[in-house]
Amino acid sequence: MGIFGKKPVPGISNYELNKLHHGRLKAELDSVFPTSFSSSNKHKREALHTALGMGMDQDPNMPRKQGGVIQREEFEAAISGYTPKEVEKLRKIAEKYLKD
């Protein structure tokens, strides 16, 4: 660890996913699966929320004050079970957050 602590780790933080502008990122990700069309879309949303929630662990290589972060590999694993069209939309929405 350096004199100024650890460098922030790129990824989606818990703050960005749930708190930033009242969950705007989560709402954007949910928009890929509109619930009005089918119950399977509701299950897909719930599965995505569960998978992203599991990525909010505190990894040893990230600073404490950064909070949980979903890194690119975790995000890719979370969306791997969806259709190619859905995966492309989810990636496009999350891209700018995963770069930070």
Buried (B, 14 or more C-beta within 10 A) or exposed (E): EEEEEBEEBEBBBBEBBBBBEEBEBBEBBBEBBEEEEEEEBBEBBEBBBEBBBEBBEEEEEBBEEBBBBBBBEBBBBBBEEBEEEBBEBBBEBBEEBBEE
